Amino acid sequence: MLWTSKSGKRVICALASESGDNLYFIKGLIEAGKYKSIVDQCFPMERAAEAHRYAESGRKKGNVVITIVHV
């Protein structure tokens, strides 16, 4: 857990390994409606640099998604 110096709000950072058990656990949370992802904006791969700038701007309110189209 980290504390920001300006706002005093806490920020929790966590990483999970990509094991099958972890992915099934997340899948179960999603299917049970216990996990909600908030997407702020979606950008195509061609605008990845713009997406990165937006994510670092401090204006985003949720996740920034890069979409990849398979041909």
C-alpha positions as YAML, in Angstrom:
chain: A
units: angstrom
residues:
- id: 1
  name: MET
  ca: [0.00, 0.00, 0.00]
- id: 2
  name: LEU
  ca: [1.28, 3.46, -0.88]
- id: 3
  name: TRP
  ca: [0.24, 6.88, 0.38]
- id: 4
  name: THR
  ca: [0.23, 9.81, -2.01]
- id: 5
  name: SER
  ca: [1.88, 12.91, -0.63]
- id: 6
  name: LYS
  ca: [-0.58, 15.42, -2.09]
- id: 7
  name: SER
  ca: [-3.97, 13.90, -1.35]
- id: 8
  name: GLY
  ca: [-3.35, 11.52, 1.53]
- id: 9
  name: LYS
  ca: [-5.39, 8.89, -0.31]
- id: 10
  name: ARG
  ca: [-4.14, 5.34, -0.25]
- id: 11
  name: VAL
  ca: [-3.28, 3.48, -3.39]
- id: 12
  name: ILE
  ca: [-3.16, -0.30, -3.40]
- id: 13
  name: CYS
  ca: [-0.90, -1.95, -5.94]
- id: 14
  name: ALA
  ca: [-1.05, -5.68, -6.53]
- id: 15
  name: LEU
  ca: [0.25, -8.03, -9.18]
- id: 16
  name: ALA
  ca: [-0.95, -11.55, -9.87]
- id: 17
  name: SER
  ca: [0.89, -14.25, -11.72]
- id: 18
  name: GLU
  ca: [-0.67, -15.62, -14.88]
- id: 19
  name: SER
  ca: [-1.27, -19.08, -13.45]
- id: 20
  name: GLY
  ca: [-4.35, -21.02, -14.47]
- id: 21
  name: ASP
  ca: [-5.67, -20.97, -10.89]
- id: 22
  name: ASN
  ca: [-5.50, -17.16, -10.74]
- id: 23
  name: LEU
  ca: [-7.20, -16.77, -14.11]
- id: 24
  name: TYR
  ca: [-10.03, -19.14, -13.10]
- id: 25
  name: PHE
  ca: [-10.44, -17.22, -9.84]
- id: 26
  name: ILE
  ca: [-10.77, -13.91, -11.72]
- id: 27
  name: LYS
  ca: [-13.15, -15.57, -14.20]
- id: 28
  name: GLY
  ca: [-15.32, -16.69, -11.28]
- id: 29
  name: LEU
  ca: [-15.42, -13.19, -9.82]
- id: 30
  name: ILE
  ca: [-16.47, -11.75, -13.18]
- id: 31
  name: GLU
  ca: [-19.17, -14.38, -13.73]
- id: 32
  name: ALA
  ca: [-20.51, -13.83, -10.19]
- id: 33
  name: GLY
  ca: [-20.74, -10.09, -10.79]
- id: 34
  name: LYS
  ca: [-18.24, -9.37, -8.01]
- id: 35
  name: TYR
  ca: [-15.70, -7.66, -10.27]
- id: 36
  name: LYS
  ca: [-16.41, -4.57, -12.31]
- id: 37
  name: SER
  ca: [-13.86, -3.04, -14.63]
- id: 38
  name: ILE
  ca: [-14.23, 0.65, -15.37]
- id: 39
  name: VAL
  ca: [-13.05, 1.61, -18.85]
- id: 40
  name: ASP
  ca: [-12.39, 5.30, -19.44]
- id: 41
  name: GLN
  ca: [-11.36, 5.22, -23.10]
- id: 42
  name: CYS
  ca: [-10.39, 2.77, -25.83]
- id: 43
  name: PHE
  ca: [-7.71, 3.52, -28.40]
- id: 44
  name: PRO
  ca: [-6.72, 1.53, -31.49]
- id: 45
  name: MET
  ca: [-3.15, 0.26, -31.58]
- id: 46
  name: GLU
  ca: [-2.27, 2.99, -34.09]
- id: 47
  name: ARG
  ca: [-2.96, 5.58, -31.37]
- id: 48
  name: ALA
  ca: [-1.04, 3.82, -28.58]
- id: 49
  name: ALA
  ca: [1.25, 6.83, -28.01]
- id: 50
  name: GLU
  ca: [-1.81, 9.06, -27.54]
- id: 51
  name: ALA
  ca: [-3.33, 6.51, -25.15]
- id: 52
  name: HIS
  ca: [-0.12, 6.50, -23.12]
- id: 53
  name: ARG
  ca: [-0.09, 10.31, -22.91]
- id: 54
  name: TYR
  ca: [-3.74, 10.30, -21.83]
- id: 55
  name: ALA
  ca: [-3.10, 7.66, -19.15]
- id: 56
  name: GLU
  ca: [-0.26, 9.77, -17.71]
- id: 57
  name: SER
  ca: [-2.17, 13.06, -17.92]
- id: 58
  name: GLY
  ca: [-4.01, 12.61, -14.64]
- id: 59
  name: ARG
  ca: [-7.41, 13.03, -16.33]
- id: 60
  name: LYS
  ca: [-8.38, 9.38, -16.70]
- id: 61
  name: LYS
  ca: [-11.14, 8.00, -14.49]
- id: 62
  name: GLY
  ca: [-10.76, 4.32, -15.30]
- id: 63
  name: ASN
  ca: [-8.72, 1.93, -17.39]
- id: 64
  name: VAL
  ca: [-7.33, 2.90, -20.78]
- id: 65
  name: VAL
  ca: [-7.68, 0.08, -23.31]
- id: 66
  name: ILE
  ca: [-5.62, -0.53, -26.45]
- id: 67
  name: THR
  ca: [-7.65, -2.49, -29.00]
- id: 68
  name: ILE
  ca: [-5.93, -4.89, -31.37]
- id: 69
  name: VAL
  ca: [-7.68, -6.07, -34.51]
- id: 70
  name: HIS
  ca: [-6.67, -9.48, -35.85]
- id: 71
  name: VAL
  ca: [-6.84, -9.73, -39.61]
...
